[in-house]
Amino acid sequence: MGSIKSITVFICVMVAGGLGYALWPAPPQTAATEARISLEDGALAHVLVPEDLSPDAQIGKRGFDANCAVCHGANAAGQDGVAPPLVHVIYEPSHHGDDAFQRAASLGVRGHHWPFGDMPPVEGVTTGEITMIIAYIRELQRANGIN
């Protein structure tokens, strides 16, 4: 009689566990899951480019195009399977300040928001060039409602 009761309890626990799993809400979309959804051209974000860039941002755009666009895509829109968009709320100044960009470019950074892996340091780029690139990224962000 004890073994039948044990089997009944076991079956009830398994059924309850299965129902709990089936009814458990799906996890919310995160930046990592959103990154797997690319636009038609492989970019990960729609980026509105301002008509006028400041002189520093104009210099920064040239630096970005030469050093960063190969991974982060044109206008920092990211590239599916390569690197994240920098015109994204994750990189707003209050979360990733300018120093974070300086460190990432000069020292590299461990991947922590996206499924792209670690970012290696950008060889040959100076602190001054990174400063101008940051000015360009920040102007793109502001034009896209990221402050």
DSSP file with accessible surface (Angstrom, degrees, kcal/mol):
  #  RESIDUE AA STRUCTURE BP1 BP2  ACC     N-H-->O    O-->H-N    N-H-->O    O-->H-N    TCO  KAPPA ALPHA  PHI   PSI    X-CA   Y-CA   Z-CA
    1    1 A M     >        0   0  190      0, 0.0     4,-1.9     0, 0.0     5,-0.2   0.000 360.0 360.0 360.0 -36.6    0.0    0.0    0.0
    2    2 A G  H  >  +     0   0   52      1,-0.2     4,-2.1     2,-0.2     5,-0.1   0.854 360.0  51.2 -64.1 -37.4    2.9    2.4    0.8
    3    3 A S  H  > S+     0   0   81      2,-0.2     4,-2.3     1,-0.2    -1,-0.2   0.864 108.3  51.2 -71.7 -33.5    4.4    2.0   -2.7
    4    4 A I  H  > S+     0   0  108      2,-0.2     4,-2.5     1,-0.2    -2,-0.2   0.928 111.0  49.0 -67.0 -40.7    1.1    2.8   -4.4
    5    5 A K  H  X S+     0   0  151     -4,-1.9     4,-2.5     1,-0.2    -2,-0.2   0.921 111.4  49.9 -64.9 -39.9    0.8    5.9   -2.3
    6    6 A S  H  X S+     0   0   79     -4,-2.1     4,-2.6     2,-0.2    -1,-0.2   0.910 111.2  48.5 -64.7 -41.7    4.4    6.9   -3.2
    7    7 A I  H  X S+     0   0   98     -4,-2.3     4,-2.7     2,-0.2    -1,-0.2   0.921 111.3  50.4 -65.4 -41.2    3.8    6.4   -6.9
    8    8 A T  H  X S+     0   0   76     -4,-2.5     4,-2.5     2,-0.2    -2,-0.2   0.930 112.0  47.2 -62.9 -43.8    0.5    8.4   -6.7
    9    9 A V  H  X S+     0   0   82     -4,-2.5     4,-2.6     2,-0.2     5,-0.2   0.931 111.8  51.1 -63.3 -43.2    2.4   11.3   -4.9
   10   10 A F  H  X S+     0   0  126     -4,-2.6     4,-2.5     1,-0.2    -2,-0.2   0.936 110.8  47.7 -60.2 -45.4    5.2   11.1   -7.5
   11   11 A I  H  X S+     0   0   95     -4,-2.7     4,-2.6     1,-0.2     5,-0.2   0.925 111.4  50.9 -64.0 -42.1    2.7   11.3  -10.4
   12   12 A C  H  X S+     0   0   78     -4,-2.5     4,-2.6     1,-0.2    -1,-0.2   0.914 110.8  48.7 -61.9 -42.4    0.9   14.2   -8.8
   13   13 A V  H  X S+     0   0   89     -4,-2.6     4,-2.7     2,-0.2    -2,-0.2   0.927 112.1  48.7 -63.9 -42.8    4.2   16.1   -8.3
   14   14 A M  H  X S+     0   0  110     -4,-2.5     4,-2.5    -5,-0.2    -2,-0.2   0.919 112.6  47.3 -64.8 -42.8    5.2   15.5  -11.9
   15   15 A V  H  X S+     0   0   84     -4,-2.6     4,-2.5     2,-0.2     5,-0.2   0.938 113.6  48.0 -64.4 -45.1    1.9   16.6  -13.3
   16   16 A A  H  X S+     0   0   61     -4,-2.6     4,-2.6    -5,-0.2    -2,-0.2   0.924 112.5  49.3 -62.9 -41.8    1.9   19.7  -11.1
   17   17 A G  H  X S+     0   0   46     -4,-2.7     4,-2.5    -5,-0.2    -1,-0.2   0.915 110.9  49.8 -63.7 -42.5    5.5   20.5  -12.2
   18   18 A G  H  X S+     0   0   42     -4,-2.5     4,-2.5    -5,-0.2    -2,-0.2   0.916 111.9  47.5 -63.4 -41.9    4.6   20.1  -15.9
   19   19 A L  H  X S+     0   0  101     -4,-2.5     4,-2.2     2,-0.2    -2,-0.2   0.915 111.1  51.8 -65.0 -41.9    1.6   22.4  -15.6
   20   20 A G  H  X S+     0   0   37     -4,-2.6     4,-1.1    -5,-0.2    -2,-0.2   0.926 111.7  46.6 -60.5 -43.4    3.7   24.9  -13.7
   21   21 A Y  H  < S+     0   0  204     -4,-2.5     3,-0.5     1,-0.2    -2,-0.2   0.931 113.0  49.2 -64.3 -44.3    6.4   24.9  -16.4
   22   22 A A  H  < S+     0   0   74     -4,-2.5    -1,-0.2     1,-0.2    -2,-0.2   0.844 116.5  41.8 -65.7 -33.0    3.8   25.1  -19.2
   23   23 A L  H  < S+     0   0  140     -4,-2.2    -1,-0.2    -5,-0.2    -2,-0.2   0.549  85.5 113.8 -93.0  -8.6    2.0   28.0  -17.6
   24   24 A W  S  < S-     0   0  200     -4,-1.1    -3,-0.0    -3,-0.5    -4,-0.0  -0.413  76.7-107.4 -64.2 133.8    5.2   29.9  -16.5
   25   25 A P        -     0   0   98      0, 0.0    -1,-0.1     0, 0.0    -2,-0.1  -0.308  33.9-105.8 -66.0 147.5    5.4   33.2  -18.5
   26   26 A A        -     0   0   88      1,-0.1     3,-0.1    -3,-0.1    -3,-0.0  -0.360  44.0 -95.6 -66.2 149.6    8.0   33.5  -21.2
   27   27 A P        -     0   0  116      0, 0.0    -1,-0.1     0, 0.0     3,-0.1  -0.343  47.7-100.6 -65.5 150.1   11.0   35.6  -20.3
   28   28 A P        -     0   0  107      0, 0.0     2,-0.1     0, 0.0     0, 0.0  -0.300  43.5 -90.1 -68.4 157.4   10.8   39.2  -21.5
   29   29 A Q        -     0   0  123     -3,-0.1     2,-0.3     4,-0.1     3,-0.0  -0.427  50.4-168.9 -63.8 136.7   12.7   40.3  -24.7
   30   30 A T     >  -     0   0   69     -2,-0.1     4,-2.9    -3,-0.1     5,-0.2  -0.769  39.5 -97.5-120.5 172.0   16.1   41.6  -23.8
   31   31 A A  H  > S+     0   0   18     -2,-0.3     4,-2.0     1,-0.2     5,-0.1   0.888 123.9  56.0 -57.0 -37.2   18.8   43.4  -25.8
   32   32 A A  H  4 S+     0   0   27      1,-0.2     4,-0.5     2,-0.2    -1,-0.2   0.917 111.2  41.4 -64.9 -40.5   20.4   40.0  -26.5
   33   33 A T  H >4 S+     0   0   47      1,-0.2     3,-1.1     2,-0.2    -2,-0.2   0.894 113.2  53.9 -75.9 -33.9   17.3   38.5  -28.0
   34   34 A E  H >< S+     0   0   91     -4,-2.9     3,-2.0     1,-0.2    -2,-0.2   0.856  98.5  65.4 -64.3 -32.3   16.5   41.7  -29.8
   35   35 A A  T 3< S+     0   0    3     -4,-2.0    46,-0.3     1,-0.3    -1,-0.2   0.739  91.2  63.6 -64.3 -20.6   19.9   41.6  -31.4
   36   36 A R  T <  S+     0   0  154     -3,-1.1     2,-0.7    -4,-0.5    -1,-0.3   0.550  88.5  78.6 -80.9  -5.0   19.1   38.5  -33.2
   37   37 A I    <   -     0   0  112     -3,-2.0     2,-0.2    -4,-0.2    -1,-0.1  -0.884  68.8-175.7-106.8 106.4   16.4   40.3  -35.2
   38   38 A S        -     0   0   45     -2,-0.7     6,-0.2     1,-0.1     5,-0.1  -0.651  24.1-115.3-103.6 162.0   18.0   42.3  -38.0
   39   39 A L    >   -     0   0   49      4,-3.3     3,-2.1    -2,-0.2    41,-0.1  -0.258  48.5 -85.3 -80.1 176.9   16.7   44.7  -40.5
   40   40 A E  T 3  S+     0   0  208      1,-0.3    -1,-0.1     2,-0.1    -2,-0.1   0.849 128.8  48.1 -56.8 -36.9   16.8   43.9  -44.2
   41   41 A D  T 3  S-     0   0  131      2,-0.1    -1,-0.3     1,-0.1     3,-0.1   0.359 121.7-101.4 -89.5   9.4   20.3   45.2  -44.7
   42   42 A G  S <  S+     0   0   24     -3,-2.1    38,-3.3     1,-0.3    -2,-0.1   0.348  81.1 133.9  87.8  -7.4   21.7   43.3  -41.7
   43   43 A A        -     0   0   11     36,-0.2    -4,-3.3     1,-0.1    -1,-0.3  -0.389  51.1-147.6 -70.7 156.6   21.7   46.5  -39.5
   44   44 A L  S    S+     0   0   25     33,-2.2     2,-0.3    34,-0.2    34,-0.2   0.437  75.5  34.0-105.3  -3.0   20.3   46.1  -36.0
   45   45 A A  S    S-     0   0   20     32,-0.7     2,-0.5    33,-0.2    -1,-0.2  -0.995  73.7-121.5-149.4 147.8   18.8   49.6  -35.7
   46   46 A H        -     0   0  156     -2,-0.3     2,-0.5    -3,-0.1    -2,-0.0  -0.820  36.8-162.2 -83.2 126.8   17.1   52.2  -37.8
   47   47 A V        -     0   0   33     -2,-0.5     2,-0.6     2,-0.0    30,-0.1  -0.963  13.3-151.3-120.8 120.3   19.3   55.3  -37.4
   48   48 A L        -     0   0  113     -2,-0.5    95,-0.1    92,-0.2    -2,-0.0  -0.791  18.3-149.3 -83.3 120.9   18.2   58.8  -38.2
   49   49 A V        -     0   0   56     -2,-0.6    91,-0.1    94,-0.0     4,-0.0  -0.837  16.9-120.8 -96.2 125.7   21.3   60.8  -39.2
   50   50 A P        -     0   0   34      0, 0.0     3,-0.1     0, 0.0    90,-0.0  -0.306  13.2-129.7 -64.1 148.7   21.1   64.5  -38.4
   51   51 A E  S    S+     0   0  191      1,-0.2     2,-0.5     2,-0.0    -2,-0.0   0.880  94.6  39.0 -64.4 -40.6   21.5   66.8  -41.4
   52   52 A D        -     0   0  138      6,-0.0     2,-0.4     0, 0.0    -1,-0.2  -0.959  69.1-168.0-118.5 128.1   24.1   68.9  -39.6
   53   53 A L        -     0   0   27     -2,-0.5    83,-0.1    -3,-0.1     5,-0.0  -0.871  30.0-109.2-107.3 147.2   26.9   67.5  -37.5
   54   54 A S     >  -     0   0   41     -2,-0.4     4,-2.5    81,-0.1     5,-0.2  -0.236  37.6-103.1 -63.6 162.5   29.1   69.6  -35.3
   55   55 A P  H  > S+     0   0   98      0, 0.0     4,-2.0     0, 0.0     5,-0.2   0.909 124.3  50.0 -56.6 -40.4   32.8   70.0  -36.4
   56   56 A D  H  > S+     0   0   83      1,-0.2     4,-2.7     2,-0.2    80,-0.3   0.919 111.0  48.5 -64.2 -42.3   33.9   67.5  -33.8
   57   57 A A  H  > S+     0   0    0      2,-0.2     4,-2.7    78,-0.2    -1,-0.2   0.851 107.4  55.9 -68.3 -32.0   31.2   65.0  -34.8
   58   58 A Q  H  X S+     0   0   96     -4,-2.5     4,-1.6     2,-0.2    -1,-0.2   0.934 111.3  43.6 -63.5 -43.0   32.2   65.4  -38.5
   59   59 A I  H  X S+     0   0   79     -4,-2.0     4,-2.2     1,-0.2    -2,-0.2   0.922 113.4  52.8 -64.6 -43.2   35.8   64.4  -37.6
   60   60 A G  H  X S+     0   0    0     -4,-2.7     4,-3.3    72,-0.4    -2,-0.2   0.870 103.7  56.3 -61.5 -36.8   34.4   61.6  -35.4
   61   61 A K  H  X S+     0   0   61     -4,-2.7     4,-3.1     2,-0.2    -1,-0.2   0.934 107.3  48.8 -62.2 -43.2   32.3   60.3  -38.3
   62   62 A R  H  X S+     0   0  156     -4,-1.6     4,-1.9     1,-0.2    -2,-0.2   0.929 114.3  46.1 -62.2 -41.7   35.5   60.0  -40.4
   63   63 A G  H  X S+     0   0   17     -4,-2.2     4,-2.3     2,-0.2     5,-0.4   0.908 113.2  49.2 -66.3 -41.3   37.2   58.2  -37.5
   64   64 A F  H  X>S+     0   0    0     -4,-3.3     4,-3.0     1,-0.2     5,-2.4   0.947 110.5  50.1 -61.9 -48.4   34.2   56.0  -36.9
   65   65 A D  H  <5S+     0   0   72     -4,-3.1    -1,-0.2     1,-0.2     5,-0.2   0.877 116.4  42.8 -59.4 -35.8   34.0   55.0  -40.6
   66   66 A A  H  <5S+     0   0   80     -4,-1.9    -1,-0.2    -5,-0.2    -2,-0.2   0.813 132.2  16.8 -80.3 -30.9   37.7   54.2  -40.6
   67   67 A N  H  <5S+     0   0   50     -4,-2.3    -3,-0.2    -5,-0.1    -2,-0.2   0.669 131.8  26.2-117.6 -23.5   37.9   52.3  -37.3
   68   68 A C  T >X5S+     0   0   22     -4,-3.0     4,-2.9    -5,-0.4     3,-1.4   0.710  97.4  74.8-119.2 -31.4   34.5   51.2  -36.1
   69   69 A A  H 3><S+     0   0   19     -5,-2.4     4,-1.8     1,-0.3    -4,-0.1   0.793  83.1  72.4 -63.1 -27.5   32.0   50.8  -39.0
   70   70 A V  H 34 S+     0   0  115     -5,-0.2    -1,-0.3     1,-0.2    -2,-0.1   0.864 120.3  15.0 -57.3 -31.8   33.6   47.5  -40.1
   71   71 A C  H <4 S+     0   0   61     -3,-1.4    12,-0.4     2,-0.1    -2,-0.2   0.830 132.8  43.5-104.3 -51.7   32.0   46.0  -37.0
   72   72 A H  H  < S-     0   0   22     -4,-2.9     6,-3.2     1,-0.2    14,-0.3   0.454 104.9-130.2 -83.3   0.8   29.4   48.4  -35.7
   73   73 A G    ><  -     0   0    4     -4,-1.8     3,-1.6    -5,-0.3    -1,-0.2   0.130  42.4 -33.3  78.9 167.0   28.0   49.2  -39.1
   74   74 A A  G >  S+     0   0   70      1,-0.3     3,-1.7     2,-0.2     4,-0.0  -0.354 131.7   2.4 -59.7 135.5   27.2   52.4  -41.0
   75   75 A N  G 3  S-     0   0   42      1,-0.3    -1,-0.3     2,-0.1    12,-0.1   0.776 125.4 -73.1  55.7  28.9   26.1   55.1  -38.6
   76   76 A A  G <  S+     0   0    0     -3,-1.6    10,-1.8     1,-0.1    11,-1.5   0.776  93.3 139.8  60.9  31.1   26.6   52.8  -35.6
   77   77 A A    <   -     0   0    8     -3,-1.7   -33,-2.2     8,-0.2   -32,-0.7   0.465  58.3-125.8 -84.4   0.6   23.5   50.8  -36.5
   78   78 A G        -     0   0    1     -6,-3.2     2,-0.4     6,-0.4   -34,-0.2   0.000  14.9-107.4  76.7 167.5   25.2   47.5  -35.6
   79   79 A Q  B >>  -A   83   0A  67      4,-2.8     3,-2.6   -36,-0.2     4,-1.5  -0.982  30.5-107.6-138.3 129.0   25.6   44.4  -37.8
   80   80 A D  T 34 S+     0   0   75    -38,-3.3   -44,-0.1    -2,-0.4    -2,-0.0  -0.272 104.6   2.3 -55.5 124.5   23.7   41.2  -37.4
   81   81 A G  T 34 S+     0   0   65    -46,-0.3    -1,-0.3     1,-0.1   -45,-0.1   0.450 129.3  64.4  78.7   0.5   26.1   38.5  -36.0
   82   82 A V  T <4 S-     0   0   69     -3,-2.6    -2,-0.2     1,-0.3    -1,-0.1   0.752 106.6 -22.8-118.2 -62.2   29.0   41.0  -35.8
   83   83 A A  B  <  -A   79   0A   7     -4,-1.5    -4,-2.8   -12,-0.4    -1,-0.3  -0.993  63.3 -98.6-157.0 155.9   28.5   43.8  -33.3
   84   84 A P        -     0   0   13      0, 0.0    -6,-0.4     0, 0.0     2,-0.3  -0.265  40.8 -98.3 -77.1 162.6   25.7   45.8  -31.6
   85   85 A P        -     0   0    1      0, 0.0    -8,-0.2     0, 0.0     6,-0.1  -0.568  21.0-156.4 -74.2 138.9   24.3   49.1  -32.5
   86   86 A L  S    S+     0   0   12    -10,-1.8     2,-1.5   -14,-0.3    -9,-0.2   0.599  85.7  77.2 -90.7 -13.6   25.7   52.0  -30.6
   87   87 A V  S    S+     0   0    9    -11,-1.5     2,-0.3   -12,-0.1    -1,-0.2  -0.703  77.8 109.6 -91.8  78.6   22.6   54.0  -31.3
   88   88 A H  S >  S-     0   0   33     -2,-1.5     3,-2.1    -4,-0.1     4,-0.1  -0.984  83.2-112.1-154.0 146.6   20.7   52.1  -28.6
   89   89 A V  G >  S+     0   0   81     -2,-0.3     3,-1.9     1,-0.3     6,-0.2   0.782 111.7  70.2 -57.4 -26.7   19.4   53.0  -25.2
   90   90 A I  G 3  S+     0   0   23      1,-0.3    -1,-0.3     5,-0.1    -4,-0.1   0.857 100.8  47.3 -58.1 -32.1   21.9   50.6  -23.6
   91   91 A Y  G <  S+     0   0   27     -3,-2.1    -1,-0.3    -6,-0.1    -2,-0.2   0.213  79.3 136.8 -99.0  17.8   24.6   53.1  -24.6
   92   92 A E  S X> S-     0   0   58     -3,-1.9     4,-2.8     1,-0.1     3,-2.0  -0.275  70.1-107.5 -60.9 150.8   22.9   56.2  -23.3
   93   93 A P  T 34 S+     0   0   52      0, 0.0    -1,-0.1     0, 0.0     5,-0.1   0.807 117.3  57.8 -54.8 -31.5   25.3   58.5  -21.5
   94   94 A S  T 34 S+     0   0  101     53,-0.2     3,-0.2     1,-0.2    -2,-0.1   0.719 118.1  32.1 -74.4 -17.1   23.9   57.7  -18.0
   95   95 A H  T <4 S+     0   0  101     -3,-2.0     2,-0.5     1,-0.3    -1,-0.2   0.810 134.2  23.2-103.9 -44.9   24.6   54.0  -18.5
   96   96 A H  S  < S-     0   0   27     -4,-2.8    -1,-0.3     4,-0.0    -2,-0.1  -0.857  83.3-164.0-123.3  94.0   27.7   53.9  -20.7
   97   97 A G    >>  -     0   0   30     -2,-0.5     4,-1.3    -3,-0.2     3,-0.8  -0.078  39.5 -91.2 -69.4 174.9   29.5   57.2  -20.2
   98   98 A D  H 3> S+     0   0   79      1,-0.3     4,-2.4     2,-0.2     5,-0.1   0.855 125.8  60.7 -58.0 -35.9   32.2   58.5  -22.5
   99   99 A D  H 3> S+     0   0  115      1,-0.2     4,-2.9     2,-0.2    -1,-0.3   0.860  99.0  57.0 -61.0 -34.3   34.9   56.9  -20.4
  100  100 A A  H <> S+     0   0   20     -3,-0.8     4,-2.5     2,-0.2    -1,-0.2   0.910 108.2  46.8 -63.8 -39.8   33.3   53.5  -21.1
  101  101 A F  H  X S+     0   0   25     -4,-1.3     4,-2.5     2,-0.2     5,-0.3   0.911 111.6  51.6 -66.3 -42.0   33.7   54.1  -24.8
  102  102 A Q  H  X S+     0   0   29     -4,-2.4     4,-2.4     1,-0.2     5,-0.3   0.947 113.6  43.8 -58.9 -47.9   37.3   55.3  -24.3
  103  103 A R  H  X>S+     0   0  135     -4,-2.9     4,-3.2     1,-0.2     5,-0.8   0.907 112.5  52.2 -65.8 -41.9   38.1   52.1  -22.3
  104  104 A A  H  X5S+     0   0   16     -4,-2.5     4,-1.4    -5,-0.2    -1,-0.2   0.933 114.1  42.7 -61.4 -44.6   36.3   49.8  -24.8
  105  105 A A  H  <5S+     0   0   14     -4,-2.5    17,-3.4     1,-0.2    -2,-0.2   0.907 123.8  35.5 -70.3 -39.5   38.2   51.2  -27.8
  106  106 A S  H  <5S+     0   0   59     -4,-2.4    -2,-0.2    -5,-0.3    -3,-0.2   0.844 136.0  17.9 -86.2 -31.5   41.6   51.3  -26.1
  107  107 A L  H  <5S-     0   0  126     -4,-3.2    -3,-0.2    -5,-0.3    -2,-0.2   0.550 100.2-122.9-114.4 -13.8   41.5   48.2  -23.9
  108  108 A G     << -     0   0   16     -4,-1.4     2,-0.3    -5,-0.8    -1,-0.2  -0.190  24.9-119.9  84.5 171.9   38.7   46.1  -25.3
  109  109 A V  B     -B  119   0B  58     10,-2.3    10,-2.8    -5,-0.1     2,-0.3  -0.995  13.4-111.4-152.9 143.9   35.7   45.0  -23.3
  110  110 A R        -     0   0  194     -2,-0.3     2,-0.1     8,-0.2     8,-0.1  -0.597  44.4-106.7 -73.4 137.1   34.1   41.7  -22.2
  111  111 A G        +     0   0   36     -2,-0.3     7,-0.1     1,-0.2    -1,-0.1  -0.436  56.8 147.0 -63.7 132.2   30.7   41.1  -23.8
  112  112 A H        +     0   0  116      5,-0.2    -1,-0.2    -2,-0.1     6,-0.1   0.477  66.5  36.7-145.4 -13.6   27.9   41.6  -21.3
  113  113 A H  S    S+     0   0   56      1,-0.1   -81,-0.1   -82,-0.1    -2,-0.1   0.617 114.5  40.4-112.2 -20.3   24.8   43.1  -23.0
  114  114 A W  S >  S-     0   0   26      3,-0.1     3,-0.6   -83,-0.1   -82,-0.1  -0.863  77.6-117.0-131.0 163.1   24.8   41.3  -26.4
  115  115 A P  T 3  S+     0   0   62      0, 0.0    -4,-0.0     0, 0.0   -83,-0.0   0.042  86.8  97.7 -91.2  30.3   25.5   37.8  -27.8
  116  116 A F  T 3  S-     0   0   48      1,-0.3     2,-0.1     3,-0.0    -5,-0.0   0.533  81.4-128.4 -95.4  -8.2   28.5   39.0  -29.9
  117  117 A G    <   -     0   0   46     -3,-0.6    -1,-0.3     2,-0.1    -5,-0.2  -0.414  51.9 -20.5  89.8-169.3   31.3   38.1  -27.6
  118  118 A D        -     0   0  112     -7,-0.1    -8,-0.2    -8,-0.1   -10,-0.0  -0.408  57.6-129.8 -76.9 150.0   34.2   40.3  -26.4
  119  119 A M  B     -B  109   0B  53    -10,-2.8   -10,-2.3    -2,-0.1     3,-0.1  -0.874  22.7-140.5 -97.8 124.9   35.2   43.4  -28.2
  120  120 A P        -     0   0   93      0, 0.0   -12,-0.3     0, 0.0   -13,-0.1  -0.403  32.8 -87.5 -76.4 161.9   39.0   43.6  -28.9
  121  121 A P        -     0   0   51      0, 0.0     2,-0.8     0, 0.0   -15,-0.2  -0.339  41.5-114.5 -63.2 152.4   40.9   46.8  -28.5
  122  122 A V    >   -     0   0   35    -17,-3.4     3,-1.0   -18,-0.1     2,-0.1  -0.829  34.7-133.4 -91.7 111.0   41.0   49.0  -31.6
  123  123 A E  T 3  S+     0   0  162     -2,-0.8     3,-0.1     1,-0.2   -17,-0.0  -0.401  77.9   8.1 -68.8 136.3   44.6   49.1  -32.7
  124  124 A G  T 3  S+     0   0   73      1,-0.2     2,-0.4    -2,-0.1    -1,-0.2   0.415  88.2 128.6  82.1  -1.4   46.1   52.5  -33.6
  125  125 A V    <   -     0   0   21     -3,-1.0    -1,-0.2   -20,-0.2     2,-0.2  -0.733  48.9-140.2 -91.0 136.0   43.3   54.8  -32.5
  126  126 A T     >  -     0   0   76     -2,-0.4     4,-2.6     1,-0.1     5,-0.2  -0.506  22.1-111.7 -91.7 164.7   44.2   57.6  -30.2
  127  127 A T  H  > S+     0   0   96      1,-0.2     4,-2.3     2,-0.2     5,-0.1   0.895 120.2  52.2 -59.1 -40.7   42.4   59.0  -27.2
  128  128 A G  H  > S+     0   0   43      2,-0.2     4,-1.7     1,-0.2    -1,-0.2   0.901 109.0  48.8 -64.3 -41.3   41.7   62.2  -29.2
  129  129 A E  H  > S+     0   0   83      2,-0.2     4,-2.4     1,-0.2    -2,-0.2   0.917 110.4  51.4 -64.0 -41.3   40.3   60.3  -32.1
  130  130 A I  H  X S+     0   0    5     -4,-2.6     4,-2.9     1,-0.2    -2,-0.2   0.904 105.6  56.2 -63.1 -38.5   38.1   58.3  -29.7
  131  131 A T  H  X S+     0   0   66     -4,-2.3     4,-1.9     1,-0.2    -1,-0.2   0.915 109.7  45.2 -58.5 -43.2   36.9   61.6  -28.2
  132  132 A M  H  X S+     0   0   43     -4,-1.7     4,-2.0     2,-0.2   -72,-0.4   0.891 111.4  52.6 -69.1 -38.3   35.8   62.8  -31.7
  133  133 A I  H  X S+     0   0   10     -4,-2.4     4,-2.7     1,-0.2    -2,-0.2   0.917 108.1  51.8 -62.7 -40.8   34.1   59.4  -32.4
  134  134 A I  H  X S+     0   0    7     -4,-2.9     4,-3.2     1,-0.2     5,-0.2   0.913 105.8  54.7 -61.9 -41.1   32.2   59.6  -29.2
  135  135 A A  H  X S+     0   0   24     -4,-1.9     4,-2.1    -5,-0.2    -1,-0.2   0.922 110.0  47.4 -59.1 -41.6   31.0   63.1  -30.2
  136  136 A Y  H  X S+     0   0    0     -4,-2.0     4,-2.3   -80,-0.3    -2,-0.2   0.950 113.1  47.3 -64.1 -47.7   29.7   61.6  -33.4
  137  137 A I  H  X S+     0   0    4     -4,-2.7     4,-2.8     1,-0.2    -2,-0.2   0.925 111.4  51.2 -61.8 -43.1   28.0   58.7  -31.6
  138  138 A R  H  X S+     0   0   12     -4,-3.2     4,-2.7     1,-0.2    -1,-0.2   0.894 109.5  49.9 -64.4 -37.9   26.4   61.0  -29.0
  139  139 A E  H  X S+     0   0   32     -4,-2.1     4,-2.2    -5,-0.2    -1,-0.2   0.906 111.2  49.2 -68.4 -37.9   25.0   63.3  -31.8
  140  140 A L  H  X S+     0   0    0     -4,-2.3     4,-1.0     2,-0.2    -2,-0.2   0.926 111.6  50.1 -61.4 -44.4   23.5   60.2  -33.5
  141  141 A Q  H ><>S+     0   0    1     -4,-2.8     5,-3.0     1,-0.2     3,-1.0   0.940 110.3  48.4 -60.8 -47.7   22.0   59.1  -30.2
  142  142 A R  H ><5S+     0   0  130     -4,-2.7     3,-1.8     1,-0.3    -1,-0.2   0.906 107.7  55.2 -61.1 -39.8   20.5   62.5  -29.5
  143  143 A A  H 3<5S+     0   0   34     -4,-2.2    -1,-0.3     1,-0.3    -2,-0.2   0.742 110.6  48.0 -64.2 -19.1   19.0   62.6  -33.1
  144  144 A N  T <<5S-     0   0   47     -4,-1.0    -1,-0.3    -3,-1.0    -2,-0.2   0.080 126.2 -97.9-110.4  20.0   17.4   59.3  -32.3
  145  145 A G  T < 5S+     0   0   61     -3,-1.8     2,-0.7     1,-0.2    -3,-0.2   0.642  83.0 129.0  79.7  15.6   16.0   60.3  -28.9
  146  146 A I      <       0   0   21     -5,-3.0    -1,-0.2    -6,-0.2    -2,-0.2  -0.914 360.0 360.0-107.0 113.3   18.7   58.8  -26.7
  147  147 A N              0   0  121     -2,-0.7   -53,-0.2    -3,-0.1   -55,-0.1  -0.882 360.0 360.0-120.4 360.0   20.0   61.4  -24.3
